[in-house]
Amino acid sequence: MKQIQEWLGHSDISTTANIYAHLDSASKNVSAETMEQALPLPASTPAAGWGTMSL
């Protein structure tokens, strides 16, 4: 985004982001896939300990 801002001469990054955010969807998909591989969710939730709190 920053490079697009500089190439087009936008003084504010929010202008660029608002107009060209759709161009960044591919990198969002790559980021999501990378996070999914690096931080996998557990296959199942343990019966005890999750979502319960004893006082």
PDBQT receptor file of N, H, CA, C and O in Angstrom, charges set to zero:
ATOM      1  N   MET A   1       0.820  -1.201   0.000  1.00  0.00    +0.000 N 
ATOM      2  CA  MET A   1       0.000   0.000   0.000  1.00  0.00    +0.000 C 
ATOM      3  C   MET A   1       0.860   1.260   0.000  1.00  0.00    +0.000 C 
ATOM      4  O   MET A   1       0.574   2.233  -0.698  1.00  0.00    +0.000 OA
ATOM      5  N   LYS A   2       1.928   1.213   0.808  1.00  0.00    +0.000 N 
ATOM      6  H   LYS A   2       2.161   0.423   1.375  1.00  0.00    +0.000 HD
ATOM      7  CA  LYS A   2       2.781   2.392   0.907  1.00  0.00    +0.000 C 
ATOM      8  C   LYS A   2       3.404   2.732  -0.443  1.00  0.00    +0.000 C 
ATOM      9  O   LYS A   2       3.503   3.907  -0.797  1.00  0.00    +0.000 OA
ATOM     10  N   GLN A   3       3.818   1.734  -1.189  1.00  0.00    +0.000 N 
ATOM     11  H   GLN A   3       3.737   0.780  -0.902  1.00  0.00    +0.000 HD
ATOM     12  CA  GLN A   3       4.408   1.984  -2.506  1.00  0.00    +0.000 C 
ATOM     13  C   GLN A   3       3.377   2.573  -3.458  1.00  0.00    +0.000 C 
ATOM     14  O   GLN A   3       3.693   3.480  -4.227  1.00  0.00    +0.000 OA
ATOM     15  N   ILE A   4       2.155   2.071  -3.416  1.00  0.00    +0.000 N 
ATOM     16  H   ILE A   4       1.898   1.334  -2.792  1.00  0.00    +0.000 HD
ATOM     17  CA  ILE A   4       1.090   2.617  -4.276  1.00  0.00    +0.000 C 
ATOM     18  C   ILE A   4       0.850   4.074  -3.929  1.00  0.00    +0.000 C 
ATOM     19  O   ILE A   4       0.697   4.914  -4.816  1.00  0.00    +0.000 OA
ATOM     20  N   GLN A   5       0.815   4.377  -2.619  1.00  0.00    +0.000 N 
ATOM     21  H   GLN A   5       0.939   3.695  -1.898  1.00  0.00    +0.000 HD
ATOM     22  CA  GLN A   5       0.632   5.764  -2.182  1.00  0.00    +0.000 C 
ATOM     23  C   GLN A   5       1.712   6.660  -2.773  1.00  0.00    +0.000 C 
ATOM     24  O   GLN A   5       1.429   7.742  -3.287  1.00  0.00    +0.000 OA
ATOM     25  N   GLU A   6       2.947   6.193  -2.693  1.00  0.00    +0.000 N 
ATOM     26  H   GLU A   6       3.177   5.314  -2.275  1.00  0.00    +0.000 HD
ATOM     27  CA  GLU A   6       4.056   7.006  -3.205  1.00  0.00    +0.000 C 
ATOM     28  C   GLU A   6       3.991   7.163  -4.716  1.00  0.00    +0.000 C 
ATOM     29  O   GLU A   6       4.212   8.256  -5.237  1.00  0.00    +0.000 OA
ATOM     30  N   TRP A   7       3.687   6.069  -5.430  1.00  0.00    +0.000 N 
ATOM     31  H   TRP A   7       3.508   5.181  -5.007  1.00  0.00    +0.000 HD
ATOM     32  CA  TRP A   7       3.603   6.133  -6.893  1.00  0.00    +0.000 C 
ATOM     33  C   TRP A   7       2.515   7.087  -7.359  1.00  0.00    +0.000 C 
ATOM     34  O   TRP A   7       2.698   7.824  -8.327  1.00  0.00    +0.000 OA
ATOM     35  N   LEU A   8       1.382   7.070  -6.666  1.00  0.00    +0.000 N 
ATOM     36  H   LEU A   8       1.233   6.471  -5.879  1.00  0.00    +0.000 HD
ATOM     37  CA  LEU A   8       0.254   7.899  -7.096  1.00  0.00    +0.000 C 
ATOM     38  C   LEU A   8       0.268   9.298  -6.503  1.00  0.00    +0.000 C 
ATOM     39  O   LEU A   8      -0.511  10.157  -6.916  1.00  0.00    +0.000 OA
ATOM     40  N   GLY A   9       1.145   9.531  -5.541  1.00  0.00    +0.000 N 
ATOM     41  H   GLY A   9       1.777   8.834  -5.205  1.00  0.00    +0.000 HD
ATOM     42  CA  GLY A   9       1.265  10.860  -4.971  1.00  0.00    +0.000 C 
ATOM     43  C   GLY A   9       0.212  11.215  -3.944  1.00  0.00    +0.000 C 
ATOM     44  O   GLY A   9      -0.025  12.395  -3.685  1.00  0.00    +0.000 OA
ATOM     45  N   HIS A  10      -0.431  10.208  -3.350  1.00  0.00    +0.000 N 
ATOM     46  H   HIS A  10      -0.239   9.249  -3.560  1.00  0.00    +0.000 HD
ATOM     47  CA  HIS A  10      -1.399  10.508  -2.300  1.00  0.00    +0.000 C 
ATOM     48  C   HIS A  10      -0.654  10.984  -1.056  1.00  0.00    +0.000 C 
ATOM     49  O   HIS A  10       0.314  10.356  -0.628  1.00  0.00    +0.000 OA
ATOM     50  N   SER A  11      -1.102  12.082  -0.485  1.00  0.00    +0.000 N 
ATOM     51  H   SER A  11      -1.889  12.593  -0.833  1.00  0.00    +0.000 HD
ATOM     52  CA  SER A  11      -0.419  12.602   0.696  1.00  0.00    +0.000 C 
ATOM     53  C   SER A  11      -0.782  11.816   1.952  1.00  0.00    +0.000 C 
ATOM     54  O   SER A  11      -0.042  11.847   2.936  1.00  0.00    +0.000 OA
ATOM     55  N   ASP A  12      -1.909  11.113   1.928  1.00  0.00    +0.000 N 
ATOM     56  H   ASP A  12      -2.510  11.088   1.129  1.00  0.00    +0.000 HD
ATOM     57  CA  ASP A  12      -2.380  10.376   3.097  1.00  0.00    +0.000 C 
ATOM     58  C   ASP A  12      -2.590   8.904   2.737  1.00  0.00    +0.000 C 
ATOM     59  O   ASP A  12      -3.256   8.596   1.749  1.00  0.00    +0.000 OA
ATOM     60  N   ILE A  13      -2.025   7.998   3.533  1.00  0.00    +0.000 N 
ATOM     61  H   ILE A  13      -1.484   8.248   4.336  1.00  0.00    +0.000 HD
ATOM     62  CA  ILE A  13      -2.145   6.564   3.259  1.00  0.00    +0.000 C 
ATOM     63  C   ILE A  13      -3.599   6.099   3.308  1.00  0.00    +0.000 C 
ATOM     64  O   ILE A  13      -3.960   5.133   2.636  1.00  0.00    +0.000 OA
ATOM     65  N   SER A  14      -4.439   6.777   4.098  1.00  0.00    +0.000 N 
ATOM     66  H   SER A  14      -4.146   7.562   4.644  1.00  0.00    +0.000 HD
ATOM     67  CA  SER A  14      -5.843   6.356   4.184  1.00  0.00    +0.000 C 
ATOM     68  C   SER A  14      -6.565   6.553   2.855  1.00  0.00    +0.000 C 
ATOM     69  O   SER A  14      -7.483   5.797   2.537  1.00  0.00    +0.000 OA
ATOM     70  N   THR A  15      -6.171   7.545   2.084  1.00  0.00    +0.000 N 
ATOM     71  H   THR A  15      -5.425   8.159   2.342  1.00  0.00    +0.000 HD
ATOM     72  CA  THR A  15      -6.754   7.740   0.753  1.00  0.00    +0.000 C 
ATOM     73  C   THR A  15      -6.446   6.534  -0.122  1.00  0.00    +0.000 C 
ATOM     74  O   THR A  15      -7.332   5.986  -0.777  1.00  0.00    +0.000 OA
ATOM     75  N   THR A  16      -5.191   6.129  -0.128  1.00  0.00    +0.000 N 
ATOM     76  H   THR A  16      -4.471   6.574   0.404  1.00  0.00    +0.000 HD
ATOM     77  CA  THR A  16      -4.777   4.971  -0.920  1.00  0.00    +0.000 C 
ATOM     78  C   THR A  16      -5.485   3.719  -0.442  1.00  0.00    +0.000 C 
ATOM     79  O   THR A  16      -6.001   2.947  -1.251  1.00  0.00    +0.000 OA
ATOM     80  N   ALA A  17      -5.514   3.509   0.872  1.00  0.00    +0.000 N 
ATOM     81  H   ALA A  17      -5.094   4.135   1.529  1.00  0.00    +0.000 HD
ATOM     82  CA  ALA A  17      -6.130   2.306   1.438  1.00  0.00    +0.000 C 
ATOM     83  C   ALA A  17      -7.616   2.235   1.109  1.00  0.00    +0.000 C 
ATOM     84  O   ALA A  17      -8.127   1.161   0.793  1.00  0.00    +0.000 OA
ATOM     85  N   ASN A  18      -8.303   3.346   1.177  1.00  0.00    +0.000 N 
ATOM     86  H   ASN A  18      -7.887   4.219   1.434  1.00  0.00    +0.000 HD
ATOM     87  CA  ASN A  18      -9.739   3.358   0.893  1.00  0.00    +0.000 C 
ATOM     88  C   ASN A  18     -10.040   3.045  -0.569  1.00  0.00    +0.000 C 
ATOM     89  O   ASN A  18     -11.054   2.416  -0.872  1.00  0.00    +0.000 OA
ATOM     90  N   ILE A  19      -9.180   3.473  -1.465  1.00  0.00    +0.000 N 
ATOM     91  H   ILE A  19      -8.356   3.984  -1.219  1.00  0.00    +0.000 HD
ATOM     92  CA  ILE A  19      -9.420   3.275  -2.896  1.00  0.00    +0.000 C 
ATOM     93  C   ILE A  19      -8.904   1.932  -3.392  1.00  0.00    +0.000 C 
ATOM     94  O   ILE A  19      -9.545   1.293  -4.226  1.00  0.00    +0.000 OA
ATOM     95  N   TYR A  20      -7.731   1.490  -2.880  1.00  0.00    +0.000 N 
ATOM     96  H   TYR A  20      -7.211   2.009  -2.202  1.00  0.00    +0.000 HD
ATOM     97  CA  TYR A  20      -7.065   0.324  -3.456  1.00  0.00    +0.000 C 
ATOM     98  C   TYR A  20      -6.988  -0.881  -2.525  1.00  0.00    +0.000 C 
ATOM     99  O   TYR A  20      -6.197  -1.790  -2.778  1.00  0.00    +0.000 OA
ATOM    100  N   ALA A  21      -7.773  -0.919  -1.470  1.00  0.00    +0.000 N 
ATOM    101  H   ALA A  21      -8.416  -0.181  -1.265  1.00  0.00    +0.000 HD
ATOM    102  CA  ALA A  21      -7.725  -2.030  -0.512  1.00  0.00    +0.000 C 
ATOM    103  C   ALA A  21      -8.012  -3.368  -1.188  1.00  0.00    +0.000 C 
ATOM    104  O   ALA A  21      -7.451  -4.385  -0.780  1.00  0.00    +0.000 OA
ATOM    105  N   HIS A  22      -8.865  -3.396  -2.203  1.00  0.00    +0.000 N 
ATOM    106  H   HIS A  22      -9.321  -2.569  -2.534  1.00  0.00    +0.000 HD
ATOM    107  CA  HIS A  22      -9.201  -4.646  -2.888  1.00  0.00    +0.000 C 
ATOM    108  C   HIS A  22      -7.988  -5.272  -3.567  1.00  0.00    +0.000 C 
ATOM    109  O   HIS A  22      -7.990  -6.478  -3.814  1.00  0.00    +0.000 OA
ATOM    110  N   LEU A  23      -6.961  -4.498  -3.874  1.00  0.00    +0.000 N 
ATOM    111  H   LEU A  23      -6.960  -3.518  -3.673  1.00  0.00    +0.000 HD
ATOM    112  CA  LEU A  23      -5.765  -5.037  -4.517  1.00  0.00    +0.000 C 
ATOM    113  C   LEU A  23      -4.919  -5.865  -3.555  1.00  0.00    +0.000 C 
ATOM    114  O   LEU A  23      -4.061  -6.639  -3.978  1.00  0.00    +0.000 OA
ATOM    115  N   ASP A  24      -5.167  -5.696  -2.264  1.00  0.00    +0.000 N 
ATOM    116  H   ASP A  24      -5.864  -5.067  -1.920  1.00  0.00    +0.000 HD
ATOM    117  CA  ASP A  24      -4.362  -6.361  -1.260  1.00  0.00    +0.000 C 
ATOM    118  C   ASP A  24      -4.976  -7.685  -0.790  1.00  0.00    +0.000 C 
ATOM    119  O   ASP A  24      -4.456  -8.299   0.142  1.00  0.00    +0.000 OA
ATOM    120  N   SER A  25      -6.061  -8.133  -1.411  1.00  0.00    +0.000 N 
ATOM    121  H   SER A  25      -6.483  -7.634  -2.168  1.00  0.00    +0.000 HD
ATOM    122  CA  SER A  25      -6.735  -9.348  -0.945  1.00  0.00    +0.000 C 
ATOM    123  C   SER A  25      -5.863 -10.589  -1.089  1.00  0.00    +0.000 C 
ATOM    124  O   SER A  25      -5.962 -11.501  -0.269  1.00  0.00    +0.000 OA
ATOM    125  N   ALA A  26      -5.025 -10.645  -2.092  1.00  0.00    +0.000 N 
ATOM    126  H   ALA A  26      -4.945  -9.904  -2.758  1.00  0.00    +0.000 HD
ATOM    127  CA  ALA A  26      -4.153 -11.814  -2.270  1.00  0.00    +0.000 C 
ATOM    128  C   ALA A  26      -3.182 -11.949  -1.107  1.00  0.00    +0.000 C 
ATOM    129  O   ALA A  26      -2.956 -13.057  -0.621  1.00  0.00    +0.000 OA
ATOM    130  N   SER A  27      -2.611 -10.855  -0.657  1.00  0.00    +0.000 N 
ATOM    131  H   SER A  27      -2.794  -9.955  -1.052  1.00  0.00    +0.000 HD
ATOM    132  CA  SER A  27      -1.676 -10.933   0.470  1.00  0.00    +0.000 C 
ATOM    133  C   SER A  27      -2.400 -11.277   1.758  1.00  0.00    +0.000 C 
ATOM    134  O   SER A  27      -1.812 -11.904   2.639  1.00  0.00    +0.000 OA
ATOM    135  N   LYS A  28      -3.664 -10.882   1.893  1.00  0.00    +0.000 N 
ATOM    136  H   LYS A  28      -4.142 -10.373   1.177  1.00  0.00    +0.000 HD
ATOM    137  CA  LYS A  28      -4.444 -11.268   3.066  1.00  0.00    +0.000 C 
ATOM    138  C   LYS A  28      -4.671 -12.772   3.077  1.00  0.00    +0.000 C 
ATOM    139  O   LYS A  28      -4.609 -13.401   4.133  1.00  0.00    +0.000 OA
ATOM    140  N   ASN A  29      -4.931 -13.346   1.922  1.00  0.00    +0.000 N 
ATOM    141  H   ASN A  29      -4.982 -12.835   1.064  1.00  0.00    +0.000 HD
ATOM    142  CA  ASN A  29      -5.121 -14.797   1.834  1.00  0.00    +0.000 C 
ATOM    143  C   ASN A  29      -3.828 -15.535   2.190  1.00  0.00    +0.000 C 
ATOM    144  O   ASN A  29      -3.863 -16.544   2.894  1.00  0.00    +0.000 OA
ATOM    145  N   VAL A  30      -2.703 -15.040   1.711  1.00  0.00    +0.000 N 
ATOM    146  H   VAL A  30      -2.674 -14.221   1.139  1.00  0.00    +0.000 HD
ATOM    147  CA  VAL A  30      -1.417 -15.662   2.029  1.00  0.00    +0.000 C 
ATOM    148  C   VAL A  30      -1.161 -15.571   3.534  1.00  0.00    +0.000 C 
ATOM    149  O   VAL A  30      -0.705 -16.537   4.145  1.00  0.00    +0.000 OA
ATOM    150  N   SER A  31      -1.449 -14.424   4.126  1.00  0.00    +0.000 N 
ATOM    151  H   SER A  31      -1.820 -13.639   3.630  1.00  0.00    +0.000 HD
ATOM    152  CA  SER A  31      -1.262 -14.256   5.567  1.00  0.00    +0.000 C 
ATOM    153  C   SER A  31      -2.144 -15.217   6.353  1.00  0.00    +0.000 C 
ATOM    154  O   SER A  31      -1.689 -15.830   7.318  1.00  0.00    +0.000 OA
ATOM    155  N   ALA A  32      -3.397 -15.351   5.946  1.00  0.00    +0.000 N 
ATOM    156  H   ALA A  32      -3.766 -14.853   5.162  1.00  0.00    +0.000 HD
ATOM    157  CA  ALA A  32      -4.322 -16.253   6.629  1.00  0.00    +0.000 C 
ATOM    158  C   ALA A  32      -3.850 -17.701   6.535  1.00  0.00    +0.000 C 
ATOM    159  O   ALA A  32      -3.896 -18.433   7.524  1.00  0.00    +0.000 OA
ATOM    160  N   GLU A  33      -3.400 -18.115   5.364  1.00  0.00    +0.000 N 
ATOM    161  H   GLU A  33      -3.362 -17.520   4.561  1.00  0.00    +0.000 HD
ATOM    162  CA  GLU A  33      -2.906 -19.488   5.184  1.00  0.00    +0.000 C 
ATOM    163  C   GLU A  33      -1.651 -19.735   6.013  1.00  0.00    +0.000 C 
ATOM    164  O   GLU A  33      -1.489 -20.809   6.593  1.00  0.00    +0.000 OA
ATOM    165  N   THR A  34      -0.773 -18.754   6.071  1.00  0.00    +0.000 N 
ATOM    166  H   THR A  34      -0.905 -17.882   5.600  1.00  0.00    +0.000 HD
ATOM    167  CA  THR A  34       0.452 -18.882   6.857  1.00  0.00    +0.000 C 
ATOM    168  C   THR A  34       0.130 -19.013   8.338  1.00  0.00    +0.000 C 
ATOM    169  O   THR A  34       0.710 -19.850   9.030  1.00  0.00    +0.000 OA
ATOM    170  N   MET A  35      -0.786 -18.193   8.827  1.00  0.00    +0.000 N 
ATOM    171  H   MET A  35      -1.258 -17.513   8.265  1.00  0.00    +0.000 HD
ATOM    172  CA  MET A  35      -1.177 -18.266  10.232  1.00  0.00    +0.000 C 
ATOM    173  C   MET A  35      -1.862 -19.587  10.551  1.00  0.00    +0.000 C 
ATOM    174  O   MET A  35      -1.653 -20.157  11.621  1.00  0.00    +0.000 OA
ATOM    175  N   GLU A  36      -2.667 -20.065   9.634  1.00  0.00    +0.000 N 
ATOM    176  H   GLU A  36      -2.837 -19.601   8.765  1.00  0.00    +0.000 HD
ATOM    177  CA  GLU A  36      -3.355 -21.342   9.841  1.00  0.00    +0.000 C 
ATOM    178  C   GLU A  36      -2.348 -22.482   9.989  1.00  0.00    +0.000 C 
ATOM    179  O   GLU A  36      -2.535 -23.377  10.813  1.00  0.00    +0.000 OA
ATOM    180  N   GLN A  37      -1.287 -22.446   9.193  1.00  0.00    +0.000 N 
ATOM    181  H   GLN A  37      -1.135 -21.719   8.524  1.00  0.00    +0.000 HD
ATOM    182  CA  GLN A  37      -0.270 -23.489   9.262  1.00  0.00    +0.000 C 
ATOM    183  C   GLN A  37       0.603 -23.341  10.514  1.00  0.00    +0.000 C 
ATOM    184  O   GLN A  37       0.995 -24.337  11.123  1.00  0.00    +0.000 OA
ATOM    185  N   ALA A  38       0.898 -22.123  10.885  1.00  0.00    +0.000 N 
ATOM    186  H   ALA A  38       0.580 -21.314  10.390  1.00  0.00    +0.000 HD
ATOM    187  CA  ALA A  38       1.778 -21.880  12.025  1.00  0.00    +0.000 C 
ATOM    188  C   ALA A  38       1.056 -22.041  13.361  1.00  0.00    +0.000 C 
ATOM    189  O   ALA A  38       1.664 -22.450  14.351  1.00  0.00    +0.000 OA
ATOM    190  N   LEU A  39      -0.227 -21.724  13.392  1.00  0.00    +0.000 N 
ATOM    191  H   LEU A  39      -0.721 -21.391  12.589  1.00  0.00    +0.000 HD
ATOM    192  CA  LEU A  39      -1.006 -21.759  14.626  1.00  0.00    +0.000 C 
ATOM    193  C   LEU A  39      -2.262 -22.596  14.439  1.00  0.00    +0.000 C 
ATOM    194  O   LEU A  39      -3.369 -22.059  14.461  1.00  0.00    +0.000 OA
ATOM    195  N   PRO A  40      -2.108 -23.898  14.256  1.00  0.00    +0.000 N 
ATOM    196  CA  PRO A  40      -3.296 -24.723  13.999  1.00  0.00    +0.000 C 
ATOM    197  C   PRO A  40      -4.221 -24.769  15.212  1.00  0.00    +0.000 C 
ATOM    198  O   PRO A  40      -3.767 -24.751  16.356  1.00  0.00    +0.000 OA
ATOM    199  N   LEU A  41      -5.503 -24.827  14.947  1.00  0.00    +0.000 N 
ATOM    200  H   LEU A  41      -5.872 -24.842  14.017  1.00  0.00    +0.000 HD
ATOM    201  CA  LEU A  41      -6.489 -24.971  16.009  1.00  0.00    +0.000 C 
ATOM    202  C   LEU A  41      -6.489 -26.415  16.485  1.00  0.00    +0.000 C 
ATOM    203  O   LEU A  41      -6.206 -27.326  15.706  1.00  0.00    +0.000 OA
ATOM    204  N   PRO A  42      -6.802 -26.632  17.756  1.00  0.00    +0.000 N 
ATOM    205  CA  PRO A  42      -6.865 -28.013  18.233  1.00  0.00    +0.000 C 
ATOM    206  C   PRO A  42      -7.987 -28.776  17.527  1.00  0.00    +0.000 C 
ATOM    207  O   PRO A  42      -9.010 -28.196  17.163  1.00  0.00    +0.000 OA
ATOM    208  N   ALA A  43      -7.784 -30.081  17.339  1.00  0.00    +0.000 N 
ATOM    209  H   ALA A  43      -6.953 -30.552  17.634  1.00  0.00    +0.000 HD
ATOM    210  CA  ALA A  43      -8.788 -30.909  16.666  1.00  0.00    +0.000 C 
ATOM    211  C   ALA A  43     -10.079 -30.955  17.465  1.00  0.00    +0.000 C 
ATOM    212  O   ALA A  43     -11.169 -30.943  16.893  1.00  0.00    +0.000 OA
ATOM    213  N   SER A  44      -9.960 -31.007  18.785  1.00  0.00    +0.000 N 
ATOM    214  H   SER A  44      -9.075 -31.016  19.250  1.00  0.00    +0.000 HD
ATOM    215  CA  SER A  44     -11.150 -30.988  19.638  1.00  0.00    +0.000 C 
ATOM    216  C   SER A  44     -10.809 -30.278  20.933  1.00  0.00    +0.000 C 
ATOM    217  O   SER A  44      -9.641 -30.138  21.294  1.00  0.00    +0.000 OA
ATOM    218  N   THR A  45     -11.835 -29.838  21.618  1.00  0.00    +0.000 N 
ATOM    219  H   THR A  45     -12.784 -29.952  21.325  1.00  0.00    +0.000 HD
ATOM    220  CA  THR A  45     -11.642 -29.135  22.868  1.00  0.00    +0.000 C 
ATOM    221  C   THR A  45     -11.661 -30.134  24.024  1.00  0.00    +0.000 C 
ATOM    222  O   THR A  45     -12.560 -30.973  24.083  1.00  0.00    +0.000 OA
ATOM    223  N   PRO A  46     -10.716 -30.070  24.924  1.00  0.00    +0.000 N 
ATOM    224  CA  PRO A  46     -10.732 -30.980  26.072  1.00  0.00    +0.000 C 
ATOM    225  C   PRO A  46     -12.017 -30.824  26.879  1.00  0.00    +0.000 C 
ATOM    226  O   PRO A  46     -12.534 -29.715  27.011  1.00  0.00    +0.000 OA
ATOM    227  N   ALA A  47     -12.528 -31.909  27.410  1.00  0.00    +0.000 N 
ATOM    228  H   ALA A  47     -12.108 -32.810  27.303  1.00  0.00    +0.000 HD
ATOM    229  CA  ALA A  47     -13.792 -31.899  28.151  1.00  0.00    +0.000 C 
ATOM    230  C   ALA A  47     -13.694 -31.048  29.409  1.00  0.00    +0.000 C 
ATOM    231  O   ALA A  47     -14.629 -30.316  29.731  1.00  0.00    +0.000 OA
ATOM    232  N   ALA A  48     -12.596 -31.132  30.112  1.00  0.00    +0.000 N 
ATOM    233  H   ALA A  48     -11.836 -31.727  29.850  1.00  0.00    +0.000 HD
ATOM    234  CA  ALA A  48     -12.456 -30.378  31.359  1.00  0.00    +0.000 C 
ATOM    235  C   ALA A  48     -11.471 -29.228  31.164  1.00  0.00    +0.000 C 
ATOM    236  O   ALA A  48     -10.454 -29.375  30.486  1.00  0.00    +0.000 OA
ATOM    237  N   GLY A  49     -11.777 -28.119  31.748  1.00  0.00    +0.000 N 
ATOM    238  H   GLY A  49     -12.603 -27.999  32.298  1.00  0.00    +0.000 HD
ATOM    239  CA  GLY A  49     -10.832 -27.021  31.750  1.00  0.00    +0.000 C 
ATOM    240  C   GLY A  49     -11.125 -25.907  30.774  1.00  0.00    +0.000 C 
ATOM    241  O   GLY A  49     -10.723 -24.772  31.029  1.00  0.00    +0.000 OA
ATOM    242  N   TRP A  50     -11.792 -26.162  29.687  1.00  0.00    +0.000 N 
ATOM    243  H   TRP A  50     -12.118 -27.085  29.480  1.00  0.00    +0.000 HD
ATOM    244  CA  TRP A  50     -12.073 -25.125  28.701  1.00  0.00    +0.000 C 
ATOM    245  C   TRP A  50     -13.454 -24.542  28.953  1.00  0.00    +0.000 C 
ATOM    246  O   TRP A  50     -14.438 -25.277  29.037  1.00  0.00    +0.000 OA
ATOM    247  N   GLY A  51     -13.524 -23.251  29.069  1.00  0.00    +0.000 N 
ATOM    248  H   GLY A  51     -12.725 -22.654  29.000  1.00  0.00    +0.000 HD
ATOM    249  CA  GLY A  51     -14.816 -22.569  29.188  1.00  0.00    +0.000 C 
ATOM    250  C   GLY A  51     -15.453 -22.687  30.556  1.00  0.00    +0.000 C 
ATOM    251  O   GLY A  51     -16.578 -22.228  30.750  1.00  0.00    +0.000 OA
ATOM    252  N   THR A  52     -14.768 -23.286  31.504  1.00  0.00    +0.000 N 
ATOM    253  H   THR A  52     -13.854 -23.659  31.347  1.00  0.00    +0.000 HD
ATOM    254  CA  THR A  52     -15.311 -23.370  32.854  1.00  0.00    +0.000 C 
ATOM    255  C   THR A  52     -14.322 -22.756  33.810  1.00  0.00    +0.000 C 
ATOM    256  O   THR A  52     -13.111 -22.817  33.595  1.00  0.00    +0.000 OA
ATOM    257  N   MET A  53     -14.832 -22.172  34.850  1.00  0.00    +0.000 N 
ATOM    258  H   MET A  53     -15.816 -22.123  35.025  1.00  0.00    +0.000 HD
ATOM    259  CA  MET A  53     -13.971 -21.548  35.816  1.00  0.00    +0.000 C 
ATOM    260  C   MET A  53     -14.517 -21.833  37.199  1.00  0.00    +0.000 C 
ATOM    261  O   MET A  53     -15.675 -21.520  37.475  1.00  0.00    +0.000 OA
ATOM    262  N   SER A  54     -13.726 -22.411  38.068  1.00  0.00    +0.000 N 
ATOM    263  H   SER A  54     -12.785 -22.664  37.844  1.00  0.00    +0.000 HD
ATOM    264  CA  SER A  54     -14.154 -22.691  39.440  1.00  0.00    +0.000 C 
ATOM    265  C   SER A  54     -13.772 -21.514  40.318  1.00  0.00    +0.000 C 
ATOM    266  O   SER A  54     -12.689 -20.943  40.184  1.00  0.00    +0.000 OA
ATOM    267  N   LEU A  55     -14.653 -21.170  41.195  1.00  0.00    +0.000 N 
ATOM    268  H   LEU A  55     -15.533 -21.633  41.304  1.00  0.00    +0.000 HD
ATOM    269  CA  LEU A  55     -14.342 -20.090  42.146  1.00  0.00    +0.000 C 
ATOM    270  C   LEU A  55     -14.261 -20.628  43.527  1.00  0.00    +0.000 C 
ATOM    271  O   LEU A  55     -14.009 -19.877  44.468  1.00  0.00    +0.000 OA
TER     272      LEU A  55
